[in-house]
Amino acid sequence: MDDLQVGTFQNGVSYLKYGNGKKSLVIFPPTAALTMHIHKNPEKSIKMYKKLLPPGFSLYVLGYEESWPKNVSSFDVAKSFGEAINNNIGSTKIIAISYGGMVGIPFASMFPNLTQELHLVVTAYKMSEDGGVKFIRKIIQHAEKGDYYRVAQEINNIPSNILIRFISKMITWFRRKSLEERWNPLSTIKNAFKDVIEMEMKRKRILSEIKSPTYIFGGVKDRLFTPEIFKETQRLIPSAKLFLYKGAGHLLPLTRFRSFKRTIWQILEG
């Protein structure tokens, strides 16, 4: 992939860059970037974003630390991302996906001058108690035992589509012996997910401080976020619009590929 750049900014934030457009998009990636660093398989990391997002932009994907320290919060990560974007990219459009929203929300609050638009894709300020929080607690429990396989299979339970869950679990079973070699230390996802719960109320308090145009994309059947949570997040952000997709789950950008792509293209190119 000739146009793909793999690097690390001066403040230590890792990145992928694709394209050389005058306008930029910056991705705050989902949970997959907590389990495997974006530099491990950069072509795979950038592939879906290329398909989903319009051409003509410089597309950046920012990475999380491979070994996430216990005392680092998502707000600290947002500050690091802000420094990297300010020094290397400039004012841009942010697309925060799933876990990335836990960084994107404080980022938009702290750096309104750098946030032209905020797109919260299958994410909100908190997770549902019965779905998302329960999922997080299981991940933390398995991570504390050092059980890579069970962590991976819990993540595979996220899709609402039974066939996708089955295929994902079979692939994980066949690759189970190489998980520890390929993945980040389990302390990374454990510490990041603990922060999701601990910082919930702080994220809620700063929603009203987000001044950038904000677009929230959610699925009615998402197992981690309920429609009520998506609606509450929209209500608490002054300039937010919500797009709820009936029948869609947490893999909304994939299972509703055409309609999601059409909507986000219209916004980004508007």
Secondary structure, DSSP 8 states (H G I E B T S, - for coil): -TTEEEEE-TTS-EEEEE---SEEEEEE--THHHHS-TTTSHHHHHHHHHHHS-SSEEEEEE---SS--TT--HHHHHHHHHHHHHHHT-SEEEEEEGGGHHHHHHHHHH-TTTEEEEEEES--SS--IIIIIHHHHHHHHHHHTT-HHHHHHHHTT--S-HHHHHHHHHHHHHTGGGHHHHS--HHHHHHHHHHHHHTHHHHHHHGGG--S-EEEEEETT-SSS-HHHHHHHHHHSTTEEEEEETT--TTHHHHTHHHHHHHHHHHHT-
